[in-house]
Amino acid sequence: MATPREHIEEIRKDFSIGEEKHRLTKGFHQAVKYLSAELYAKDVHFLMELLQNAEDNDYPEGVDPSLEFVITSRDITATGAPATLIVFNNEKGFSPDNIEAICNVGLSTKKGNRKRGYIGEKGIGFKSVFLITAQPYIFSNGYQIRFSEEPCVHCNVGYIVPEWVDANPTLSDIKQMYGSGSALPNTTLILPLKADKVEAVKQQLSSMHPEILLFLSKIKRLSVREDNEDPRHNSVSAIAISSDTNSDTRKDMDAESYTVLLSAKENGCKFDEECGYYMWKQKFPVKPECRVDGRNDVDEWVITLAFPIGERLRRGTNTSPGVYAFLPTEMVTNFPFIIQADFLLASSRETILLDSKWNKGILDYVPTAFVNAFISLVTSEVDAPVSSLTRMFKFLPVQSSSYEGLNVVRESIKAKIVEESIVPSEPHEERKVFYKPREVGRLMPAFWNILHKAKKLGVSLVNLSSHGKPVLAYALDDVEYNEILNFLGVEAVNNEWYATCICGTSNLITGVLEDVYLELLLFISEFWGSKFSSTSIKNIPLIKYVGYRNKSLCSISAIQKGESKVCLSSDSCHVSWLIDWNMEFASVSNVLFMPEITQEALRLCSRKETLKKWLSDQVKVGSVSIYDYAVNLFDKSLCERKVAIAFAHFLHQSLSKRYILSREAVNLCALMPLVDKYGNITITRKGVLVPANGSKWAGLTDSNLWRREGYVELNEDYLDSGHFAGSFTQQKELLGFLKDHAKASDIPNVCAPRDGISSLSAPLNKQKVFLLLDWIRQLMHKASIPQKFLMCVKEGSWLKVTLNGSPGFRPPSQSFLLKSSSGNLLQNSSVFVDIPLIDQSHYDGKINDYKEELKKIGVRFEFGEACEYMGKHLMSLAAASSLTRGNVFSILRFIRFLREKLLPPADFISSIKDGQWLKTSLGFRSPVGSVLSDDEWKVASQISDIPFIDEAFYGKEEICQFKTELELLGVAVSFSKCYQLIIDNLKSHSCLTSWTPEVLLLMLKCMCLSSSSEKLVSALKGSNCLKTKTGYKRPEECLLFDKDWGCILQVFSGFPLIDHDFYGDRIFSFRNELKKTGVVVDFEDAAKVFARYFKQHASSTSISKENVASILLCYRTLNVTPFKFPADLTSCICEMKWLRTRLGDHRSPKQCILSGPEWDSISSICLLPFIDDSENHYGKNIHEFKNELKSLGVVVEFKDGVKFVESCLYLPQDPTCISRENALALLECIQILLQEKAYSLPEAFRGKLSQAWLKTHAGYRSPNQCLLFDSETHLKQTDGPFIDEEFYGSKITTYRKELAAIGVIVDVKKGCALIARHLDLQDEFSTFVRVYSYLSESEWVPLTDGEAPRRIWVPKENKNGEWVSADECVMHDKDGLFGSQLTVLEKHYDQKLFGFFSSAFGIRCRPSVDDYLNLWKVWESSESELLLDQCCMFWLYVSKHWNLKTEKSLADAVVKVPVYSGSGKILLCNKEYVFIADDLQLQCLFEQSSQSIFVWYPQPSLASLPRTKLLEMYKKIGVRTISESVQKEEVSLANDAELQIIPRERLFGKALLRLILGFLAGPPIEMEVEKRRKAVQALVDVAVLETPEPITVRYDLPLSSGEVLNVRGTRKIRWDRKNSKCFIQMDKSGRQKKTVEFATYFAEAISECVLWEFIELIPALSELIRLAFVLEFNEEDVDFLMKSKNLQIFVEDVEFLNSACPSN
């Protein structure tokens, strides 16, 4: 054997070193270079490859496989490297084969050895080190070599040419780096680092993940350290990682579980970091459809899942890999567990290949492995508390992954796990029970809190899961697990569950403390509206209350329905008081109070306001004060005397304890039922009287005068003492309370009765007079006194007076209390009446203390009142008979006397001035309104009937002497200031006939000076009293001329102006008075009259050109004065149609245009309303009023009049009549219109513009069929309907916005549809190519089917071309099969257009499945032979596009399938007549006896069209297999056949029976003991017969045509199950032929006999028996065979086997 150095020299010779260089060596070097450089996305993945190689290495026994990385700044290779990485591995070392492999590419010694545990496979792993080093060194088992990335100077190849190393470094250098005290490991790699890779390598070493050892079966130790001469320069984070696997394993279902403990210690850390991982390893069979090259020797997938127990070890980054292929990938899954399997990796090792069918097959099993592992984790420990299981649920993949392929795994896990009973419930009867997630329910946290508090207080929760839906275990029902529970689909219990639980959990309400009870109520209140209001919670006895002497419960619904009324005290201090008194009123009260302890707990509750609000709003538990409680009692009938008395005591005691306010006591007393003197209960009353016993009212009156008015006289019980609800009331104490608060009254505090008091009709003694006056005083202070009572007091003759010294009794209303001097004066001067004065001496002078009261009852005190008394006496005489002349003069002299004595006569005058006692020309009148006549009244008498004093009766001279006294009485003694008197006495309308100027002016002056002139206004309005230029008119018909604005009244003739020449200039001073009568005096009113006249003339089109000129001149004149035309008049002038236009009609100003030269271009295509300025009408002078017309709305500027173009546009039918100027003028108008904000063209205008009037290169078109050309495109102007710029000039391009507004497409890209449709007018292929190219560049796609027809122009040889439907085109025909069926566009168009053809017209890239099916139908109908290539290409396409839809389409469409013709070509035959040759023996028999009946498949088989795939497709479309179609019949042996019996044991030995028993007992049959014994007993009982004759079998094959093909074959063995016989054929020597042929027939026959009920399992058993037969049923071999297939026999089978096959 060669030495290591000699071996290296031989390898170098293989690279032609020393010989002529091979021409491929340079290319070989480049291939290796590219492979090593491009293999990894990151430089540092070489570490993974080195670790993988170390795992695949072999290790000596007794050592812990380890791998050590040391990085140093020492240049031990003398290469000038800034740093060197050294890798130590204690493996067995490199073998010569390993050296050979590393000096090549893809020749790894580990290839094809997956079963042996090798995890490497790329064959390039070591080459990856060239990413970080230019010269890697290997020292192992005597080999000292290095490689270089530079091509060898001898062979021009780099990377894989080895070079022997003698020094730099030496072994001693390496040992020094490793540590001189330890033996050097067998293999050392030395990697001098490239300068730009040092930091990347250090960073990767520093972030070496501790979990890297998790799935490695060999390596147990891994370390990283840095070794520099100066340790301060160390930058790599050193770490030592180790793993330990426990020996406690469990096996079931081909699965194994164990735990791994990883520990890692980094430099600077005092302690090791550790993490345990629960590991689940399970085997699954490899699916046949998932097999791939390179894994053909693998029959089982081993999937390992790692579940971290605690915090995962992390280093470097915060993320941890989630997928391992023995070593970590960089896939972060977001799953809380790690997946390990033999995944196929991308070359970079960064990710697994998610689209690989191998990996998909593995991932399909991951959910099953996870579910099995999870069930084991959760349910394995029977005695473990539920709280210990919660961490297991954190292994569920709640978060979705960024990898879609892994999300499929996640969803599958979710689908499987939710069907498993893995969720613990709250213990039921102390048992731990698991349910499916959907079967348990969550509770709200608040309710859990209540339950746990209740449990601590002794409430049993053992049956918590028995209230309908089982309850999720409390340990899991936490917000921490919300995402997990949502993932599992665990939902909350329904709302009704809570009702069932509260009702079914004993003592949950009554057995807990009050704070827990309130917490329960708070919980219910919080979710009342959203959850509980519609549940039966409202029917549960839930609300506590104090009943009669005990505590009880009632339901919410009872309270809501009013069946019970539960209340709280609004004041916590009153709780016991209310409860005690409620007991007192138990017979009448319907109120129930919550217990005092409950209310106290509620007071102390932090959320009392929330709870109170719910109790009030929803439960209808009232919060009552003592006041409310008392009011509530009123709602009940307090019909018992004792209860009513008790209620008064209740109020009195509540007030005395200050539980209610005084005003509240007053309010309650007003409503309180009272017991009257007769013992009756009264509720309604007007007032309350104290009992008569001891009262004052009984002394002034004979009886209760207030009874009819609703007053209650209290019962004498209210005077007694009382004892109620623990409180005592003293005698008469209650009456004092009632006086203060129930208004129990007595005189003088009682109100007056409505009726009179009979005792006042007679004199009263002094004491009763003063009691009555005190009563009056109180009544005056409190309220109004009833009139009847007051009149009784006023008119009763009970007051003592004197009449001229004589005593007597008079009513107060006829009595006076005057000063003595005033009384004497009046009595001495008056001859009319005696005055009754109150006798002050009788009342001891005290009567003066009651002046206000006396005044109230009618007593008078003032001098004036005495005078008034005298006056009224006089008037009473005048009423009886007229006053004489002497009486009148006496009155006048008395007035003069008072004036002379300087006494006020006003009261006397006031009492007589309105009396009808003064004689006048109109009879007796009052002085007020009467007149003392003189000459000034002459004109006034013409219009008024004035009451002049009768001078003949009184004498003119005599009466005139009393002018002052008459004037004081109200007589008018002069004309001045008597205008109102004229008005008041105005004659009737019919009597006013003379309308002289003096009469009218006097009436106007009266109006001016009087404050009330309505009567005059009415008289004037009803008469033709005003003279005008057109005669006498009513005022409302007249106008008063005004020089400032009168021009407006001169436009038209016929205005009724007042004749100021007749009245003179004074008439103008009465403008306001005339206005009151209706005369128009103001400009605004005059303007309205003018407007009315204007409308009349305008409506009749009678406004002449002179009127028009006058109107405009007046408008101009007034426009510079304050009297501008009012808005209404201006509006009228602007809106009425009074201006004549050239169109011959009259229009309003705003509908007219004042023409000008700027309108010439547009006027020829518009019918515009220009004002008629011809000489026959307004003439050119109308233009002088341009400003006035503009103000009135006439359009005088072109820009303002373009709005008329919208409605007046009139395009000629012949578009050639529209000149360039016309079109540009129209666009100019549109431009002006568009400048208006938010303007859009009206639909009618658009309709007019929609006709074809724009000139294009394709003729005249409507705007929406035109395009504006863009010179930047590659199109020509003739390629589409582009606007003719030669005709319109370049100015047309300045109207882009306007053209766009009328529908022209100005962005050519948006006009692709027009350009596409324009292709119908083209016939040049170059044009089509140019347009299609443009449409493609514009990415145009038809929005609708009608936008452009789905067809393509295709050139033809004999003509320019033709249109072809898009459905008849394809872009490519790779197979060249569709030349006569479809149009292939790649023959005519550049491939650059194919994307456009596809998107725009739906052109298919290549023929579809339907096209291929149609092609096949054509071939079927042609009945001609197919070429081999045609058939191959057809079925190759079908196989690539095979799916369920293709399968169905093919099965329905294909009638014929291919078969060989024998001439090298292929025929198509009906699929009913041909078969799939799935049995080679039958195929051979039928091919020898008949024409070809077997389907064609390519021979040799094509890699792209495997025979198995093609035959499977045939089967799917209805082609039958020969094996299922043939009918087998075993031909009986000849009757004279020689038969020889042989011992059964020669064929059916113990080993065979043992194998069959094990097969029947194992999965999937798992046959019961008796049944499998019976099956095997058939073999034990069989008779074995040998025959020299062939054992013949006939095979019949019926065809659909009715024909039957039959052939015969021979077999070596036949089983006659019915007769329990087995026939075998002897060979010529008379002995059995122990060949594979016989073994096969033997195995089939035995299997068919045993498994006649399990036909599908016959091949599996047959294969086992055939293998055992070949092994001559050696017991050891059979035993191994059974173990390899996981088969065994049981004790009961052993006993049967021993009895069936005795050892002897």
Disulfide bonds with the S-S distance in Angstrom:
none
